[in-house]
Amino acid sequence: MKIVLLPVASYCLLFFGCSLLSSREPVLDFIPGTYIAKWTTAFTEARDTIFIELSVREGSGTYLITRRTYMLYQQKPQYKLVHWTGIYNSGTKSIIINNNGRILSFDPANKEMKMGATTYKKL
């Protein structure tokens, strides 16, 4: 009886151990990367690029975010570069940017990120 229990116990330990390792949130794997968006109004043309990378170490939930914006007005274009730091919130599956309170939400199925009303496609 003890000989039968050992393989069964080993199998159960292996099965539950593997299921715990695979319970990682898919959004966390999707977040790092480059996202782009474009829009045009009557007076401007804009192109926006956001780079997101893990800040310190995996599991910290802290990300470095760099935003590059190109704005072409009816006159000459303007460029802007800002750096932000954000914290991942596992409850909402989003990043809250510390510098300005903006929220980045992610949709891995459609390869998109949203910041407010603007939708960015992941490259």
N, C-alpha and C positions, 0 to 999 in steps of 0.2 A: 504493500500500500504506500509506503514512504517513497519507493522508487517511482511510482506513478505520479505522486504529488510534486516531485522536484521538476520534471519537464513541464507540467501544467503551470506551476508557479512561475517558472522561467518564461514561458510563453505569455502569461498574463502581464508580467513585469515589462517585457519587451513591448507588448501591444500598447499598454497604457503609457509607457515612456515615450514611444513614438508619437502617439496622439497628442501628448502635451507639447512636444516640439513643433508639431505642425499646426498648432492652434494660433500661430502668429497672425496678426491682422494683415490682410492683403494691402490695405491702404499704406501701411508703413513701407512696404517694398516699392510702391508706386510713387511716393512723394518725391524723392530726390530726382532732379532732372531739369530740363529746360522747357519752358512754356512760352507760347507766343500768342499775341492777339493783335488785330488790326481793326481800325474803325475810321470812318470818314464822316465829317459833318459839312455843313455849307461853307465853313470857314477854315477847317483844318483837316489834315490827314495825319493819323497817328499810328505808330508801330510800337508795341510794347513787348519786352522780353523779360521774363523772370527766371532766374537761376536759383534752385533750392538745393542745399547740401546739408548733410548731417554735421552739426557743430563740433561736438567733442567725441562722443563714443556712442555706439549703438545702445539703445535703451534709455538714453538720457532725455529724449523727447525735445531736444533743443536743435533748431535749424538756423543756418545762415541763409539769408535771402538777399539777392542782388537784383535790383530792377533797373533796366535800361529803357528809356523812353525816347523816341524820335517824334518830334512834332513839327509838321510843316504847316506854317500859317500862310496867309496870302503874301507874306513878305518872305523873310529868310527862315530856314529851319532852326529849331532849338533842340539841344540834347540835354538829357538829365540822367544822372546816375545816383542812386541811393542804396544804402546798405541797411538791412533790418535784421533783427533777431526775433525768432518766433518759437513758441512752445506748442508741442503737439498735445491735443486734448483727445484722449481715446474715447470719451463719451460721445463727442460730436464728430469724431474722425476728421478734425480740422486743425489748422495751425492758427494761433492767435499771435499777431505781430505785436511785440512789446512796444515798439516806438510810436505806433499810431492807433493801435486797437483794431486794425483791419483783420478780417477773417478770411483765410484761404481754405476752401473746401474742395475735396477731391472726388473724382468719379473715375476709378480705374477702368471700368467696363467701356466707357466712351473715350478714354485717354484724355480727360479734361480736368482743368482746375478752374475754380471760380473765385474771383475777388469782387465782391459786390455784384453788380450787374454785368461785369465783363467776364467772358468765357475765354480761357486760354487753352490752346491745343498743345499737348505734350509732343515734343519732337522725338 
